[in-house]
Amino acid sequence: MAEDKRKRYEIVCPYCGKVQYACKSMLHEMGYNEAGHGTCIECKGFMKLIYNPESDTMTAKEWETVKPDRKGGLFG
């Protein structure tokens, strides 16, 4: 199997503080910067992964606290 060479972004679990790494999702690559998600490898908390193209960084937020920043929801 070929080695995965995609860029990894450091994220911090908003529930337990565990530092971990994530790659951009297919939706992130398509420009839906708020459309990523993942599960913490430590506490299993469900996180929203938000990519910021201006700073080329990713942050993790509690799934329940994420609010869309435009009318129509995440995909509107």
Backbone as a ProteinNet text record, in pm:
[ID]
protein_1_A
[PRIMARY]
MAEDKRKRYEIVCPYCGKVQYACKSMLHEMGYNEAGHGTCIECKGFMKLIYNPESDTMTAKEWETVKPDRKGGLFG
[TERTIARY]
84	0	88.8	49.5	127	115.7	221.3	222.6	132.4	55	-33.8	49.9	56.6	140.3	59.5	-70.3	-151.3	-104.3	-119.9	-82.4	-172.9	-112.3	-187	-187.7	-302.2	-321.4	-336.8	-264.5	-277.9	-410.5	-485.9	-611	-607.6	-690.9	-702.6	-848.2	-872.4	-1009.6	-1072.9	-1189.5	-1254.7	-1315.8	-1321.6	-1379	-1272.5	-1161.6	-1062	-924.1	-901.5	-773.5	-665.2	-696.6	-597.5	-553.5	-421.7	-366.2	-363.3	-412.3	-413.6	-405.3	-409.6	-388.6	-499.1	-535.2	-640.2	-600.3	-648.5	-632	-760.3	-751.4	-871.7	-961.4	-1092.2	-1189.2	-1212.1	-1284.4	-1319.6	-1401.3	-1490.9	-1570.9	-1485	-1386.7	-1291.7	-1223.6	-1180.5	-1112.4	-1203.5	-1335.8	-1432.7	-1473.3	-1419.4	-1448.3	-1550.2	-1604	-1696.8	-1613.6	-1559.8	-1458.5	-1511.2	-1641.4	-1699.4	-1758.7	-1732.1	-1803.6	-1727.7	-1615.9	-1542.6	-1591.7	-1565.2	-1600.2	-1506.3	-1502.1	-1418	-1450.7	-1388.7	-1408.1	-1273.8	-1270.5	-1147	-1095.3	-965.5	-906.2	-895.1	-909.7	-897.8	-1034.6	-1122.5	-1250.2	-1370.2	-1348.9	-1453.4	-1557.1	-1527.4	-1616.8	-1626.5	-1746	-1768.4	-1740.9	-1650.1	-1602.2	-1633.7	-1655.7	-1664.8	-1524.5	-1473.3	-1340.4	-1355	-1302.4	-1318.1	-1182.7	-1176.3	-1052.8	-1055	-943.2	-929.4	-826.5	-871.9	-776.7	-682.6	-723.5	-637.3	-511.3	-527.1	-411.7	-363	-430.9	-398.3	-389.9	-496.1	-504.5	-640.1	-649.7	-775.3	-800	-925.8	-963.5	-1075.6	-1083.5	-1189.3	-1281.5	-1410.7	-1511.8	-1606.8	-1670.4	-1774.9	-1884.3	-1932.6	-2033.5	-2154.6	-2200.4	-2321.6	-2305.7	-2180.9	-2161.6	-2137	-2121.2	-2089.6	-2215	-2203.8	-2314.4	-2271.8	-2354.4	-2318.8	-2302.5	-2208.5	-2184.3	-2255.5	-2345.2	-2420.9	-2561.1	-2652	-2790.3	-2798	-2881.3	-2901.2	-2823.2	-2753.3	-2679.2	-2542.5	-2483	-2348.1	-2335.2	-2440	-2431.2	-2518.6	-2572	-2664	-2598.7
-117.8	0	124.5	222.4	346.3	430.2	501.1	588.7	709.6	745.2	862.2	986.8	1073.6	1192.9	1321.5	1307.1	1427.5	1505.5	1636.3	1721.9	1691.3	1687.5	1666.6	1796.6	1824.5	1946.5	1908.8	1978.7	1953.8	2010.6	1928.2	1972.3	1931.5	1998.7	1967.6	1934.5	1819.4	1779.1	1882.1	1934.9	2033.8	1973.2	1842	1775.1	1738	1676.8	1627.6	1691.2	1768.8	1836.7	1754.1	1633.4	1547.4	1609.3	1623.1	1671.4	1553.7	1577.3	1474.1	1541.4	1464.7	1518.1	1472.1	1559.3	1528.2	1583.4	1517.9	1564.8	1633.1	1713.4	1774.8	1666	1684.5	1591.8	1627.7	1542.3	1572.6	1701.2	1723.3	1845.7	1968.6	1957	2066.8	2100.7	1999	2020.2	2088.8	2069.6	2130	2270.5	2319.1	2454.7	2465.7	2353.1	2354.5	2343.1	2455.6	2455.5	2417.9	2419.2	2382.9	2242.2	2164.7	2038.6	1914.2	1929.6	1812.2	1764.3	1638.1	1584.7	1470.1	1437.4	1326.9	1288.8	1181.2	1131.1	1132.1	1182.8	1188.6	1047.4	1027.5	896.6	863.9	964.1	942.8	925	1027.2	1025.7	987.7	974	938.3	1048.4	1171.8	1284.7	1314.6	1350.9	1379.7	1526.9	1556.5	1692.1	1739.7	1867.9	1935.7	1987.1	1957.4	2002.4	2114.6	2231	2351.6	2391.6	2395.9	2433.2	2582.2	2650.5	2792.7	2806.7	2833.6	2841	2960.9	3070	3188.2	3158.4	3084.1	3052.9	2908.9	2831.4	2691.4	2614.2	2629.7	2561.4	2493.2	2402.8	2335.6	2341.7	2364	2363.6	2263.7	2212.5	2118.7	2188.4	2175.1	2233.3	2123.5	2145	2052	2054	1938.4	1929.5	2015.3	2017.7	2089.9	2240.6	2292.4	2436.7	2504.1	2428.8	2487.2	2547.6	2673.2	2744.4	2781.2	2754	2794.6	2945.9	2992.1	3135.2	3199.2	3124.6	3182.3	3122.4	3193.6	3149	3017.7	2927.6	2803.2	2686.9	2705.9	2594.5	2575.3	2463.5	2436.7	2425.8	2379.1	2358.5	2454.5	2558.4	2650.3	2768.3
0	0	0	-78.5	-89.7	37.4	67.9	185.8	161.8	262.7	255.7	277	177	184.8	200.5	231.9	250.4	373.4	368	481.3	600.3	717.9	841.8	920.5	981.7	1060.2	1206.4	1292.8	1436	1484.6	1555.2	1617.4	1764	1844	1986.1	2014.3	2073.9	2105.5	2198.9	2163.4	2248.6	2374.8	2383.4	2500.5	2604.1	2558.1	2653.9	2639.1	2531.9	2513.2	2446.3	2401.1	2334.9	2202.5	2185.2	2058.9	1962.6	1841.4	1738.1	1602.2	1496.3	1361.7	1267.8	1173.7	1076.1	939.8	836.1	698.3	654.5	549.1	493.9	435.5	450.2	392.5	245.7	175.4	36.5	29.6	126	126.5	155.2	243.6	264	132	58.9	-69.4	-170.8	-158.6	-249.2	-205.7	-92.8	-48.1	63.7	110.3	223.3	351.2	393.9	500.1	637.5	657.1	786.5	785.6	681.8	662.9	708.7	777.8	823.9	959.1	988.7	1120.4	1153.8	1279.9	1324.9	1467.5	1512.5	1647.8	1718.6	1839.9	1918.1	1944.5	1926.8	1949.9	2098.8	2184	2329.2	2395	2383.3	2456.8	2370.2	2240	2142.3	2121.7	2163.3	2139.8	1990.8	1942.8	1801.1	1776.3	1682.9	1660.2	1519.2	1506.1	1377	1347	1228.8	1188.8	1087.7	1123.2	1042.7	986.2	852.9	784.3	753	780.5	751	638.7	514.3	402.6	409.3	475	483.9	564.9	674.2	758.9	740.7	654.1	629.9	761.3	842.7	971.4	984	1080	1107.9	1258.5	1296.1	1436.1	1457.2	1578.3	1616.2	1715.6	1693.6	1782	1826.4	1942.4	1984.2	1878.9	1841.2	1735.9	1767.8	1890	1927.9	1924.8	1932.1	1941.6	1807.7	1701.4	1571.6	1510.2	1471	1407.1	1265.1	1165	1029	1021.3	939	928.6	809.6	747.4	636.3	633.2	572.9	563.4	485	531	459.3	515.5	626.8	687.7	626.7	656.1	612.8	461.7	393.7	250.1	172	237.6	170.6	106.5
[MASK]
++++++++++++++++++++++++++++++++++++++++++++++++++++++++++++++++++++++++++++

